[in-house]
Amino acid sequence: MKTVINRYLRRMGVELHGTGYLQALAKGEFKKDAFAMQRELTKPRPVRTIFDVGANRGDISHLYHDVFPEAEIHAFEPFPQTYGVLEENFSGATFMHCVPKALSNTEGVRQLYVNKNVDTNSLLKPTRMGLSSDSQVENLSRIDIQTTTLDIYCAQNGIERIDILKMDVQGGELDILKGAQRLLEQNKIGLIYTETYFLEQYEGHPLFHEISGLLHKYGFYLQDIYSPIYGKGCLAWADVIFVKRDH
């Protein structure tokens, strides 16, 4: 019946929708995806340098290359087995710089918690937040890995600006930003796209308000939330974009 009615209503420029459509609209399912939005937000300045921190096997790096084919990508992945796949996936790609280190607030050696699902590996010890994700972060072992900072890496490699900083590091976001003090103070980071948590999945896990508070000091504001995950009636984690106010 709704289809028949809409056939006539469209002639007048209107249309009926059910509650499912309205609920999806309310949750933002019809807004631009995070990568289309990053492309829009970075115009008209060309994107030359992208940092994919917590690159895993490189799926997001591939997406970035599709959206910004002229950009060089620096991909950081500290877990040896995953790094091997990353390096193999981009063998011969001149735009790609694979780095077998974690970014943090200091340079040196740290322990990486290797978990049941390697996508949840972290420099922080897993804990339980009462959601199904608890089983994925069950710790299996720990290994020593090398760490560096954004400020040190950029200074050593002659990188003057990061156009897009993407982070997916399971609780290490705040330390990474603390290790980028020079870059942030000198306005050398353009856009930040990061996973962020609203509930603690790891011990000492920095949450959204802490990351937002630090970035606010450098003129960054939340642009929007993408791919939110809910649990027990609460927002558990999501991807977010931070930009300067002039956007």
C-alpha positions in Angstrom: 0.0 0.0 0.0 2.8 2.4 0.9 4.4 1.8 -2.5 1.2 2.6 -4.3 0.7 5.8 -2.3 4.2 6.9 -2.9 3.8 6.5 -6.6 1.3 9.3 -6.6 2.9 11.4 -3.8 6.3 11.6 -5.7 4.5 13.6 -8.4 4.1 16.3 -5.7 7.7 15.9 -4.5 6.9 14.0 -1.2 7.3 10.5 -0.1 6.2 8.3 2.9 8.8 6.4 5.0 8.6 3.9 7.8 10.1 4.1 11.3 13.1 2.0 10.2 14.1 4.6 7.7 13.7 7.4 10.3 15.7 5.5 12.8 18.5 5.0 10.3 18.4 8.7 9.4 18.6 9.6 13.1 21.7 7.5 13.5 23.4 9.2 10.6 23.4 6.3 8.2 22.9 8.6 5.3 25.8 11.0 6.0 29.0 10.8 4.1 31.4 8.0 5.1 34.5 9.0 7.0 36.8 8.9 4.0 34.6 10.9 1.7 34.3 13.4 4.5 38.1 13.6 4.9 38.5 14.2 1.2 36.0 17.1 1.5 37.5 18.5 4.6 41.1 18.6 3.2 40.1 20.6 0.1 41.5 22.7 -1.4 44.9 21.9 0.2 46.5 18.9 -1.5 47.1 15.9 0.8 50.8 14.9 0.5 51.5 13.0 3.7 49.3 10.5 5.6 50.2 8.6 8.8 48.4 5.3 9.3 49.2 4.4 12.9 48.1 1.0 13.8 48.1 0.0 10.2 47.5 -3.7 10.8 47.5 -5.5 7.4 47.1 -2.2 5.5 43.4 -2.2 4.6 43.0 1.5 5.6 46.2 2.4 3.8 44.7 0.9 0.6 41.6 3.1 1.1 43.7 6.2 1.7 45.6 5.5 -1.5 42.4 5.2 -3.4 41.1 8.5 -2.0 44.4 10.4 -2.1 46.5 8.7 -4.8 49.2 11.5 -4.7 49.9 11.1 -1.0 52.8 9.2 0.7 51.7 6.9 3.5 53.7 6.1 6.5 52.2 2.9 8.1 53.2 1.9 11.6 52.6 -1.7 12.8 54.6 -3.2 15.6 53.3 -6.8 15.7 55.8 -8.8 13.7 53.4 -11.3 12.1 51.0 -8.6 11.1 53.8 -6.3 9.9 55.0 -9.1 7.6 51.6 -9.2 5.9 51.6 -5.4 5.7 55.0 -5.3 4.0 54.1 -8.1 1.6 50.8 -6.4 0.7 52.6 -3.2 -0.3 55.7 -4.8 -1.8 57.0 -2.4 -4.5 54.6 0.4 -3.7 56.7 3.5 -3.8 54.1 5.6 -2.0 54.2 3.4 1.0 56.6 3.5 4.0 56.1 0.5 6.3 57.5 1.0 9.8 57.8 -1.9 12.3 57.3 0.2 15.4 54.6 1.5 17.6 54.2 5.3 18.2 54.0 6.5 21.7 55.2 9.3 23.9 58.7 8.0 24.3 61.4 6.3 22.2 62.6 2.9 23.5 61.3 -0.6 24.2 57.8 -1.3 25.5 55.8 -4.5 26.0 53.0 -5.3 23.6 50.1 -7.3 24.9 49.3 -9.9 22.2 45.6 -10.9 22.5 43.3 -13.6 21.2 42.3 -11.3 18.3 45.5 -9.7 17.2 43.5 -6.6 16.0 43.1 -5.8 19.7 46.8 -5.9 20.6 47.8 -3.0 22.8 50.5 -1.4 24.9 47.9 -1.5 27.6 46.8 -4.5 29.6 43.3 -5.7 28.7 40.5 -5.6 31.1 36.8 -6.3 31.0 34.0 -3.8 30.3 31.1 -6.3 30.2 30.7 -6.5 26.5 31.2 -9.2 23.9 34.5 -7.6 23.0 36.0 -8.9 26.3 36.6 -12.3 24.7 38.6 -10.7 21.9 41.0 -8.9 24.2 41.9 -12.0 26.2 45.7 -11.7 26.6 47.8 -14.6 25.4 51.4 -13.3 25.7 53.6 -10.2 25.7 56.5 -9.3 23.5 59.0 -6.5 23.4 58.6 -4.0 20.6 60.3 -0.7 19.6 58.6 2.6 20.1 59.2 6.1 18.8 57.3 9.4 18.8 55.8 11.5 16.0 58.1 14.4 16.7 61.2 12.1 16.6 60.1 10.2 13.5 59.3 13.3 11.5 62.5 15.1 12.5 64.6 12.0 11.5 62.8 11.7 8.1 62.5 15.3 7.1 58.7 15.4 7.4 57.4 18.9 7.9 53.7 18.3 8.0 51.2 15.5 8.4 48.1 16.2 6.4 46.1 13.3 7.9 46.9 11.4 11.1 44.9 8.2 11.4 45.1 6.3 14.7 43.7 2.8 15.6 45.9 1.8 18.5 43.7 0.4 21.2 44.2 3.0 23.9 47.5 4.5 22.8 46.1 7.6 21.2 46.7 10.0 24.0 50.4 9.0 24.3 50.8 9.4 20.6 49.5 12.9 20.7 51.7 13.7 23.7 54.7 12.6 21.6 53.6 15.1 18.9 53.9 18.2 21.0 56.2 20.0 18.5 54.0 19.2 15.5 50.8 20.2 17.3 52.3 23.5 18.7 53.6 24.4 15.2 50.2 23.6 13.5 51.8 20.8 11.5 49.0 18.3 11.7 46.0 18.9 9.5 43.2 16.4 10.2 43.0 13.6 12.8 40.9 10.5 12.3 41.0 8.1 15.2 39.2 5.3 17.0 38.2 6.4 20.5 36.6 4.7 23.4 33.9 5.8 25.8 34.3 2.8 28.1 37.6 1.3 29.4 38.6 -1.9 27.5 42.2 -1.7 28.8 43.8 -0.7 32.1 44.5 3.1 32.2 42.6 3.4 28.9 42.3 7.1 27.9 38.8 7.9 26.9 37.3 10.3 24.4 37.0 13.3 26.7 40.8 13.1 27.5 41.8 13.0 23.9 39.3 15.8 23.0 40.6 17.9 25.9 44.2 17.6 24.8 43.4 18.4 21.2 41.2 21.3 22.2 44.3 23.1 23.5 45.7 23.0 20.0 42.5 24.3 18.3 41.0 21.0 17.3 37.3 20.3 17.5 35.2 17.2 16.9 33.8 17.2 13.4 31.6 14.1 13.7 31.3 10.5 15.0 31.5 7.5 12.6 30.7 3.8 12.9 29.6 3.9 16.6 29.4 0.7 18.5 27.0 0.4 21.4 26.8 -2.0 24.4 24.3 -2.2 27.2 22.7 1.0 26.3 25.9 3.0 26.1 28.2 4.2 23.4 31.3 2.0 23.7 33.6 3.2 21.0 33.5 4.9 17.6 35.7 6.5 14.9 35.9 10.3 15.1 37.3 13.2 13.0 39.0 16.2 14.6 39.6 19.4 12.6 40.6 22.9 13.3 37.7 25.4 13.9 38.1 27.1 10.6 36.6 24.0 8.9 
